[in-house]
Amino acid sequence: MSEASWLDRLQAGFRKTSERLGDNLTGLFNRAALDEQTLDEIEEALIASDLGPATAGRIRVRLAGETFPLGLTETAVREIVAEEIEKILAPVAQPLEIDAFPRPQVILIVGVNGSGKTTTIAKLGHLFLEQDYGVLLAAGDTFRAAAIGQLKVWADRIGVPIISGPEGGDSSAIVFDGVKKATAEGIDTLIVDTAGRLQNKKDLMDELAKIRRVLGRLNPAAPHDVVLVLDATTGQNALSQIEVFKEVAGVTGLIMTKLDGTARGGVLVAAAERYGLPIHAIGIGEGMNDLRPFDPRVTARAIAGLPA
């Protein structure tokens, strides 16, 4: 996919978000002055667009300090929104780098069932393959036979090996075997699927703690990354997922999926503002090339409904 095509897809993916922002701001443009009532209304519109109270307050302060000789225009407001969003996103835009030594770099992928976790693992593996890294997948979500089967299908599709076991098996044993295989064969990265159930946080916490103990015996630096996959369509619920998985898994970074076709893409900004966790990549479709490293400027302008 060409860069121009990707930018078009990104703009299209955020269209519902930017249209929602525009709908919420309708009637606030072309006023002669920015009085307190107008600022209140803009702030409320930004919050309603899932950008979050902190971001909305920040933009309000910026607008209050601006002068609009030609009146308050939609383009002027969108430009300021884009600039302030970019300031929030720029510090957290960090690609997932394969730099661990000794190899393999162990990446635990966590997230609730239905977040797009398994397909994201495949897309991430494909992204690394394009960078000439060796990839091994580990089907650590042994709680669901469907998860094991799905990951096997994706491993075959992208052409990488996979370590798996029976449904209900010991996920830490699978991770152990994965590290041993990757080490013996000189594979650069081991990407591990993990259980996505949150009904009993203690069970999940115990399981992840056991995986960490096993990894620690093989490589004290592992896991090198704990990446939370978030579904953008859940809106503000994504923030509560970050809270929980930070507690149970020690999340080190985020990937946000399903940004195409949702009006709730603003939650990406709210997550960056509140937690400051690295955002490694975003997904805007189901295709293998639809997961890309996160670009803060392009994303900010897409959210604001402006051309890149």
C-alpha positions as CSV (number, residue, x, y, z in Angstrom):
1,M,0.0,0.0,0.0
2,S,1.4,3.4,-1.0
3,E,1.9,6.1,1.5
4,A,-0.8,8.3,-0.2
5,S,-3.2,5.4,0.0
6,W,-2.5,4.9,3.7
7,L,-3.1,8.6,4.4
8,D,-6.4,8.4,2.5
9,R,-7.4,5.4,4.5
10,L,-6.5,7.2,7.7
11,Q,-8.5,10.3,6.8
12,A,-11.4,8.1,5.9
13,G,-11.0,6.1,9.1
14,F,-11.3,9.2,11.3
15,R,-14.1,10.8,9.2
16,K,-16.8,9.7,11.6
17,T,-14.8,11.1,14.5
18,S,-14.1,14.4,12.8
19,E,-17.8,14.6,11.6
20,R,-18.9,14.0,15.2
21,L,-16.6,16.8,16.3
22,G,-18.1,19.1,13.6
23,D,-21.7,18.1,14.6
24,N,-21.0,18.9,18.2
25,L,-19.5,22.3,17.2
26,T,-22.3,23.2,14.9
27,G,-23.7,26.7,15.6
28,L,-20.6,27.9,17.4
29,F,-18.8,29.3,14.4
30,N,-18.9,32.7,12.8
31,R,-19.6,34.4,16.1
32,A,-18.0,37.8,16.5
33,A,-16.3,37.0,19.8
34,L,-15.3,34.2,22.0
35,D,-17.2,34.9,25.2
36,E,-17.4,32.6,28.2
37,Q,-20.6,31.0,27.1
38,T,-19.1,30.1,23.7
39,L,-16.0,28.7,25.3
40,D,-18.1,26.6,27.6
41,E,-20.1,25.3,24.6
42,I,-16.9,24.4,22.7
43,E,-15.4,22.7,25.7
44,E,-18.6,20.6,26.1
45,A,-18.5,19.8,22.4
46,L,-14.9,18.5,22.6
47,I,-15.7,16.4,25.7
48,A,-18.7,14.9,23.8
49,S,-16.3,14.0,21.0
50,D,-14.4,11.7,23.4
51,L,-11.3,13.9,23.6
52,G,-11.6,13.9,27.3
53,P,-12.0,16.8,29.9
54,A,-8.2,17.5,30.2
55,T,-7.8,17.9,26.4
56,A,-11.0,19.9,26.1
57,G,-9.8,22.2,28.9
58,R,-6.4,22.6,27.3
59,I,-8.0,23.6,23.9
60,R,-10.4,26.0,25.7
61,V,-7.4,27.8,27.3
62,R,-5.7,28.0,23.9
63,L,-8.8,29.4,22.2
64,A,-9.4,32.0,25.0
65,G,-5.9,33.4,24.3
66,E,-6.4,33.6,20.6
67,T,-7.7,36.6,18.6
68,F,-9.9,36.0,15.5
69,P,-10.0,39.3,13.5
70,L,-12.2,37.6,10.8
71,G,-14.5,36.0,13.4
72,L,-14.5,32.5,14.8
73,T,-14.4,30.2,11.8
74,E,-14.6,26.4,11.6
75,T,-11.2,26.1,10.0
76,A,-9.5,28.3,12.6
77,V,-11.0,26.2,15.4
78,R,-10.1,22.9,13.7
79,E,-6.5,24.1,13.2
80,I,-6.2,24.9,16.9
81,V,-7.8,21.6,17.9
82,A,-5.3,19.8,15.6
83,E,-2.3,21.7,17.0
84,E,-3.2,21.0,20.6
85,I,-4.0,17.3,19.9
86,E,-0.6,16.9,18.2
87,K,1.2,18.4,21.3
88,I,-0.5,15.7,23.4
89,L,0.2,12.8,20.9
90,A,3.8,13.6,19.9
91,P,5.5,12.5,23.2
92,V,3.7,9.1,23.2
93,A,4.3,8.2,19.5
94,Q,6.9,5.5,19.8
95,P,7.3,2.6,17.3
96,L,7.8,-0.8,18.8
97,E,11.5,-1.4,18.2
98,I,13.2,-4.8,18.2
99,D,16.4,-4.0,20.1
100,A,16.7,-6.6,22.8
101,F,19.9,-8.4,23.3
102,P,20.2,-11.3,23.7
103,R,17.4,-12.3,21.4
104,P,14.5,-13.0,21.4
105,Q,12.6,-9.9,22.3
106,V,9.5,-11.1,24.1
107,I,6.3,-9.1,23.5
108,L,3.2,-10.0,25.6
109,I,0.0,-8.9,23.9
110,V,-2.9,-8.3,26.3
111,G,-6.4,-7.1,25.9
112,V,-10.1,-8.1,26.3
113,N,-11.6,-10.7,24.0
114,G,-13.0,-9.0,20.9
115,S,-10.5,-6.1,20.9
116,G,-8.8,-7.5,17.8
117,K,-5.9,-8.9,19.8
118,T,-5.3,-12.0,17.7
119,T,-5.4,-10.3,14.3
120,T,-3.2,-7.5,15.7
121,I,-0.6,-10.1,16.6
122,A,-0.6,-11.3,13.0
123,K,-0.4,-7.8,11.6
124,L,2.4,-6.9,14.1
125,G,4.3,-10.1,13.0
126,H,3.8,-9.1,9.4
127,L,5.2,-5.6,10.1
128,F,8.3,-7.1,11.7
129,L,8.7,-9.5,8.8
130,E,8.7,-6.5,6.4
131,Q,11.6,-5.2,8.5
132,D,13.5,-8.5,8.1
133,Y,13.1,-9.7,11.6
134,G,12.4,-13.3,12.4
135,V,9.1,-13.9,14.2
136,L,7.7,-16.7,16.3
137,L,4.1,-16.6,17.7
138,A,3.0,-18.3,21.0
139,A,-0.7,-19.2,21.6
140,G,-0.7,-18.3,25.2
141,D,-4.5,-17.8,25.4
142,T,-5.2,-21.5,26.2
143,F,-8.6,-20.6,27.8
144,R,-10.3,-20.6,24.4
145,A,-9.7,-23.2,21.7
146,A,-10.9,-20.7,19.1
147,A,-8.1,-18.3,20.0
148,I,-5.5,-21.1,19.5
149,G,-7.1,-22.1,16.2
150,Q,-7.3,-18.5,15.0
151,L,-3.7,-17.8,15.8
152,K,-2.6,-20.9,13.9
153,V,-4.5,-19.8,10.9
154,W,-2.8,-16.3,11.0
155,A,0.6,-17.8,11.6
156,D,0.2,-20.0,8.5
157,R,-1.1,-17.0,6.5
158,I,1.9,-14.7,7.3
159,G,4.3,-17.6,7.1
160,V,5.8,-17.8,10.6
161,P,6.1,-20.7,13.1
162,I,3.9,-21.0,16.1
163,I,4.1,-22.7,19.5
164,S,0.8,-23.9,20.9
165,G,-0.7,-26.5,23.2
166,P,-4.1,-28.0,24.2
167,E,-7.1,-25.9,25.3
168,G,-6.8,-25.5,29.1
169,G,-3.1,-26.1,29.0
170,D,-0.4,-24.2,31.0
171,S,0.2,-20.9,29.1
172,S,3.6,-20.4,30.9
173,A,4.8,-23.7,29.6
174,I,4.0,-22.6,26.1
175,V,5.9,-19.3,26.6
176,F,8.8,-21.3,28.0
177,D,8.9,-23.5,24.9
178,G,8.6,-20.4,22.8
179,V,11.6,-18.7,24.3
180,K,13.7,-21.9,24.1
181,K,12.8,-22.3,20.4
182,A,13.4,-18.7,19.5
183,T,16.8,-18.7,21.3
184,A,17.9,-22.0,19.7
185,E,16.9,-20.9,16.2
186,G,18.0,-17.3,16.5
187,I,14.5,-15.8,16.0
188,D,14.4,-12.1,16.8
189,T,11.0,-11.7,18.5
190,L,8.5,-13.9,20.3
191,I,5.0,-12.5,20.2
192,V,2.7,-14.0,22.9
193,D,-1.1,-14.0,22.9
194,T,-2.5,-14.0,26.4
195,A,-6.0,-14.6,27.9
196,G,-8.4,-11.8,27.6
197,R,-10.8,-12.6,30.3
198,L,-11.4,-10.0,33.0
199,Q,-14.3,-11.6,34.9
200,N,-11.8,-12.7,37.6
201,K,-8.9,-10.3,37.6
202,K,-7.0,-12.4,40.2
203,D,-6.9,-15.4,37.9
204,L,-5.5,-13.3,35.1
205,M,-3.0,-11.6,37.4
206,D,-1.8,-15.0,38.7
207,E,-1.5,-16.4,35.2
208,L,0.5,-13.4,34.0
209,A,2.7,-13.4,37.1
210,K,3.5,-17.1,36.4
211,I,4.4,-16.2,32.8
212,R,6.7,-13.5,34.1
213,R,8.4,-15.9,36.6
214,V,9.0,-18.4,33.9
215,L,10.4,-15.7,31.6
216,G,12.6,-14.3,34.3
217,R,14.4,-17.7,34.7
218,L,15.2,-17.7,31.0
219,N,15.8,-14.0,30.5
220,P,15.6,-11.5,33.4
221,A,14.8,-8.7,31.0
222,A,11.7,-10.4,29.6
223,P,9.0,-9.6,28.8
224,H,10.5,-6.6,27.1
225,D,7.1,-5.2,26.1
226,V,3.6,-5.6,27.4
227,V,1.3,-4.2,24.8
228,L,-2.4,-3.6,25.4
229,V,-4.7,-3.8,22.3
230,L,-7.7,-1.4,22.6
231,D,-10.8,-1.4,20.4
232,A,-11.5,2.3,19.6
233,T,-15.3,1.6,19.1
234,T,-15.6,1.1,22.9
235,G,-14.9,4.9,23.4
236,Q,-14.4,5.9,27.0
237,N,-14.5,2.2,28.1
238,A,-11.0,1.9,26.6
239,L,-9.7,4.1,29.5
240,S,-11.0,1.7,32.1
241,Q,-9.4,-1.2,30.3
242,I,-6.0,0.7,30.4
243,E,-6.5,1.1,34.2
244,V,-7.2,-2.6,34.7
245,F,-4.5,-3.9,32.5
246,K,-1.9,-1.5,34.0
247,E,-2.7,-3.1,37.3
248,V,-2.8,-6.8,36.3
249,A,-0.2,-6.8,33.5
250,G,2.1,-3.9,33.9
251,V,1.3,-2.5,30.4
252,T,4.2,-0.7,28.7
253,G,2.5,0.5,25.5
254,L,-0.7,0.6,23.5
255,I,-2.0,-0.4,20.0
256,M,-5.5,1.0,19.1
257,T,-7.6,-0.9,16.5
258,K,-10.8,-0.5,14.6
259,L,-10.3,3.3,14.2
260,D,-12.0,3.0,10.8
261,G,-15.7,3.5,10.9
262,T,-16.0,4.7,14.6
263,A,-17.0,8.1,15.8
264,R,-15.0,7.5,19.0
265,G,-11.5,7.9,17.7
266,G,-11.0,10.9,20.1
267,V,-10.5,8.4,22.9
268,L,-6.9,7.9,21.5
269,V,-6.2,11.5,22.7
270,A,-7.9,11.0,26.0
271,A,-5.7,7.9,26.6
272,A,-2.5,9.8,25.7
273,E,-3.4,12.7,28.0
274,R,-4.4,10.6,31.0
275,Y,-1.8,7.8,30.9
276,G,1.1,9.0,28.7
277,L,1.8,5.4,27.7
278,P,3.6,4.9,24.3
279,I,1.3,4.4,21.4
280,H,3.1,2.0,19.1
281,A,0.7,1.6,16.2
282,I,-2.9,2.1,15.1
283,G,-5.2,-0.1,13.0
284,I,-7.7,1.2,10.4
285,G,-8.9,-1.9,8.7
286,E,-8.8,-5.7,8.4
287,G,-6.1,-5.9,5.8
288,M,-2.6,-7.2,6.7
289,N,-1.0,-3.8,5.9
290,D,-3.6,-1.8,7.9
291,L,-1.6,-1.7,11.1
292,R,1.0,1.1,10.9
293,P,3.3,2.9,13.3
294,F,1.5,5.9,15.0
295,D,2.1,9.3,13.3
296,P,0.9,12.0,15.8
297,R,0.7,14.9,13.3
298,V,-1.3,13.0,10.6
299,T,-3.6,11.5,13.3
300,A,-4.2,14.9,15.0
301,R,-5.2,16.5,11.7
302,A,-7.4,13.5,10.7
303,I,-9.2,13.7,14.1
304,A,-9.7,17.5,13.5
305,G,-11.0,16.8,10.0
306,L,-8.1,18.6,8.2
307,P,-6.0,17.4,5.3
308,A,-2.6,15.9,6.2
